[in-house]
Amino acid sequence: MAAVSLPLTGVTKITESDIICGRGGVALKHPGNLAYRKIVGLNKGIYATCLKAEKLKISKSIVAAIREIEGRFLEREDGKITSSLDERDEEGNPVTWKDIGD
């Protein structure tokens, strides 16, 4: 079975594997963000004591781990802070998100 490729722009459906970039309760409580913070926490000790070249490898491996589970690093396309994942714009359309890349 082929893997389904998730969109990187114009995203209106956020999965539990996605990381919500931003501040506040939405980003703090989202399951993807909780998993991301756990992975970062597990790597914190070794990251603090290793050389700069190794730090980059650790950071890239964390991003790769999120990508492996079809996670995206999302921010709102309009740049605003979100208060709800069900938020709508002024015209009543769902707010759109974009993947900020690796």
C-alpha angles and dihedrals in degrees: 000000000000119000115252112239112225119218118258098202133034089030114174099161115066117197128212089251094058123102114226110215111212144063135285138039098321093059093038096052103036111116093231091053091048090053091046092052090049091053091047090049092052090054097042098095097050092041092056093054104038133090122268093257090054091048089060090051091051092049092049092048091054091051090046091052090055092046090050090064091047092259121156130199101233135191129173112270091224091053094235126134112254126224096186137018087227093057120137132205126242091278093052095254121135113266111256127226134199134206110247092209132230 
